[in-house]
Amino acid sequence: MTCWQLSRKLAVAAGIAISGLGVHAQTAVDRLQPLVGTSARRLAVAERVALAKWDSRVEVEDEAREAQVIHSAVQYGTSKGLNERQIVKIFTAQIEANKLVQYSLLPDWRRNGRAPKHESVDVTAIRQELDRLQTDLIEGSLSNRCRQRRRKIS
């Protein structure tokens, strides 16, 4: 896969990932920037996740882990006053975008008979990073919601 093809797939995946953010079209781009940045950082982890799955020879789909991530996000988000349905939508989109990247990388590695050279991938460290980014996305969504409410009041 060429850099251009990967960039295009990442752009599509980023679009999918942020589509769940529920921000209205008239919202200024700069208000979305923190959420888009966090979403992009979360998506950037996808290659390391793919490498970990390649090394351990496990499938991309991991329904138990996905349910755990969404459950954790819902618990934290609703404790902050966010809408459960919106949280599920955001994190489902994030997970699907991450899987899209994994599904785009793994077939190339299979055709080549190997993944790119890399150091051992620490799955625990990846999960901790994803958990931090999950918190950042929820906090960013909360911040964005507060800004929207202040605009409506003024």
MODELLER restraints for C-alpha pairs under 7 A, 6 or more apart:
rsr = mdl.restraints
at = mdl.atoms
rsr.add(forms.Gaussian(group=physical.xy_distance, feature=features.Distance(at['CA:1:A'], at['CA:108:A']), mean=6.85, stdev=0.5))
rsr.add(forms.Gaussian(group=physical.xy_distance, feature=features.Distance(at['CA:10:A'], at['CA:101:A']), mean=6.77, stdev=0.5))
rsr.add(forms.Gaussian(group=physical.xy_distance, feature=features.Distance(at['CA:13:A'], at['CA:97:A']), mean=4.63, stdev=0.5))
rsr.add(forms.Gaussian(group=physical.xy_distance, feature=features.Distance(at['CA:13:A'], at['CA:100:A']), mean=6.62, stdev=0.5))
rsr.add(forms.Gaussian(group=physical.xy_distance, feature=features.Distance(at['CA:14:A'], at['CA:40:A']), mean=6.28, stdev=0.5))
rsr.add(forms.Gaussian(group=physical.xy_distance, feature=features.Distance(at['CA:14:A'], at['CA:43:A']), mean=6.99, stdev=0.5))
rsr.add(forms.Gaussian(group=physical.xy_distance, feature=features.Distance(at['CA:14:A'], at['CA:97:A']), mean=6.71, stdev=0.5))
rsr.add(forms.Gaussian(group=physical.xy_distance, feature=features.Distance(at['CA:16:A'], at['CA:93:A']), mean=6.00, stdev=0.5))
rsr.add(forms.Gaussian(group=physical.xy_distance, feature=features.Distance(at['CA:16:A'], at['CA:97:A']), mean=5.99, stdev=0.5))
rsr.add(forms.Gaussian(group=physical.xy_distance, feature=features.Distance(at['CA:17:A'], at['CA:39:A']), mean=6.67, stdev=0.5))
rsr.add(forms.Gaussian(group=physical.xy_distance, feature=features.Distance(at['CA:17:A'], at['CA:93:A']), mean=4.74, stdev=0.5))
rsr.add(forms.Gaussian(group=physical.xy_distance, feature=features.Distance(at['CA:17:A'], at['CA:94:A']), mean=4.45, stdev=0.5))
rsr.add(forms.Gaussian(group=physical.xy_distance, feature=features.Distance(at['CA:17:A'], at['CA:97:A']), mean=5.47, stdev=0.5))
rsr.add(forms.Gaussian(group=physical.xy_distance, feature=features.Distance(at['CA:18:A'], at['CA:36:A']), mean=6.65, stdev=0.5))
rsr.add(forms.Gaussian(group=physical.xy_distance, feature=features.Distance(at['CA:18:A'], at['CA:39:A']), mean=6.62, stdev=0.5))
rsr.add(forms.Gaussian(group=physical.xy_distance, feature=features.Distance(at['CA:20:A'], at['CA:89:A']), mean=5.30, stdev=0.5))
rsr.add(forms.Gaussian(group=physical.xy_distance, feature=features.Distance(at['CA:20:A'], at['CA:90:A']), mean=4.24, stdev=0.5))
rsr.add(forms.Gaussian(group=physical.xy_distance, feature=features.Distance(at['CA:20:A'], at['CA:93:A']), mean=6.00, stdev=0.5))
rsr.add(forms.Gaussian(group=physical.xy_distance, feature=features.Distance(at['CA:21:A'], at['CA:90:A']), mean=5.66, stdev=0.5))
rsr.add(forms.Gaussian(group=physical.xy_distance, feature=features.Distance(at['CA:34:A'], at['CA:140:A']), mean=6.78, stdev=0.5))
rsr.add(forms.Gaussian(group=physical.xy_distance, feature=features.Distance(at['CA:35:A'], at['CA:137:A']), mean=6.30, stdev=0.5))
rsr.add(forms.Gaussian(group=physical.xy_distance, feature=features.Distance(at['CA:35:A'], at['CA:140:A']), mean=5.76, stdev=0.5))
rsr.add(forms.Gaussian(group=physical.xy_distance, feature=features.Distance(at['CA:38:A'], at['CA:133:A']), mean=6.62, stdev=0.5))
rsr.add(forms.Gaussian(group=physical.xy_distance, feature=features.Distance(at['CA:38:A'], at['CA:136:A']), mean=6.88, stdev=0.5))
rsr.add(forms.Gaussian(group=physical.xy_distance, feature=features.Distance(at['CA:38:A'], at['CA:137:A']), mean=6.32, stdev=0.5))
rsr.add(forms.Gaussian(group=physical.xy_distance, feature=features.Distance(at['CA:42:A'], at['CA:130:A']), mean=6.50, stdev=0.5))
rsr.add(forms.Gaussian(group=physical.xy_distance, feature=features.Distance(at['CA:42:A'], at['CA:133:A']), mean=6.22, stdev=0.5))
rsr.add(forms.Gaussian(group=physical.xy_distance, feature=features.Distance(at['CA:43:A'], at['CA:98:A']), mean=5.67, stdev=0.5))
rsr.add(forms.Gaussian(group=physical.xy_distance, feature=features.Distance(at['CA:46:A'], at['CA:98:A']), mean=5.26, stdev=0.5))
rsr.add(forms.Gaussian(group=physical.xy_distance, feature=features.Distance(at['CA:46:A'], at['CA:101:A']), mean=6.21, stdev=0.5))
rsr.add(forms.Gaussian(group=physical.xy_distance, feature=features.Distance(at['CA:46:A'], at['CA:102:A']), mean=6.27, stdev=0.5))
rsr.add(forms.Gaussian(group=physical.xy_distance, feature=features.Distance(at['CA:47:A'], at['CA:102:A']), mean=6.54, stdev=0.5))
rsr.add(forms.Gaussian(group=physical.xy_distance, feature=features.Distance(at['CA:48:A'], at['CA:121:A']), mean=6.84, stdev=0.5))
rsr.add(forms.Gaussian(group=physical.xy_distance, feature=features.Distance(at['CA:50:A'], at['CA:102:A']), mean=5.14, stdev=0.5))
rsr.add(forms.Gaussian(group=physical.xy_distance, feature=features.Distance(at['CA:50:A'], at['CA:106:A']), mean=6.97, stdev=0.5))
rsr.add(forms.Gaussian(group=physical.xy_distance, feature=features.Distance(at['CA:51:A'], at['CA:121:A']), mean=6.96, stdev=0.5))
rsr.add(forms.Gaussian(group=physical.xy_distance, feature=features.Distance(at['CA:52:A'], at['CA:121:A']), mean=5.47, stdev=0.5))
rsr.add(forms.Gaussian(group=physical.xy_distance, feature=features.Distance(at['CA:52:A'], at['CA:123:A']), mean=6.64, stdev=0.5))
rsr.add(forms.Gaussian(group=physical.xy_distance, feature=features.Distance(at['CA:53:A'], at['CA:59:A']), mean=6.73, stdev=0.5))
rsr.add(forms.Gaussian(group=physical.xy_distance, feature=features.Distance(at['CA:53:A'], at['CA:60:A']), mean=6.96, stdev=0.5))
rsr.add(forms.Gaussian(group=physical.xy_distance, feature=features.Distance(at['CA:60:A'], at['CA:99:A']), mean=6.60, stdev=0.5))
rsr.add(forms.Gaussian(group=physical.xy_distance, feature=features.Distance(at['CA:60:A'], at['CA:102:A']), mean=6.91, stdev=0.5))
rsr.add(forms.Gaussian(group=physical.xy_distance, feature=features.Distance(at['CA:70:A'], at['CA:88:A']), mean=6.20, stdev=0.5))
rsr.add(forms.Gaussian(group=physical.xy_distance, feature=features.Distance(at['CA:70:A'], at['CA:91:A']), mean=6.19, stdev=0.5))
rsr.add(forms.Gaussian(group=physical.xy_distance, feature=features.Distance(at['CA:73:A'], at['CA:87:A']), mean=6.83, stdev=0.5))
rsr.add(forms.Gaussian(group=physical.xy_distance, feature=features.Distance(at['CA:73:A'], at['CA:134:A']), mean=6.83, stdev=0.5))
rsr.add(forms.Gaussian(group=physical.xy_distance, feature=features.Distance(at['CA:74:A'], at['CA:84:A']), mean=5.79, stdev=0.5))
rsr.add(forms.Gaussian(group=physical.xy_distance, feature=features.Distance(at['CA:74:A'], at['CA:87:A']), mean=5.94, stdev=0.5))
rsr.add(forms.Gaussian(group=physical.xy_distance, feature=features.Distance(at['CA:74:A'], at['CA:88:A']), mean=6.77, stdev=0.5))
rsr.add(forms.Gaussian(group=physical.xy_distance, feature=features.Distance(at['CA:77:A'], at['CA:87:A']), mean=6.81, stdev=0.5))
rsr.add(forms.Gaussian(group=physical.xy_distance, feature=features.Distance(at['CA:77:A'], at['CA:138:A']), mean=5.99, stdev=0.5))
rsr.add(forms.Gaussian(group=physical.xy_distance, feature=features.Distance(at['CA:78:A'], at['CA:84:A']), mean=6.08, stdev=0.5))
rsr.add(forms.Gaussian(group=physical.xy_distance, feature=features.Distance(at['CA:82:A'], at['CA:142:A']), mean=6.82, stdev=0.5))
rsr.add(forms.Gaussian(group=physical.xy_distance, feature=features.Distance(at['CA:109:A'], at['CA:115:A']), mean=4.85, stdev=0.5))
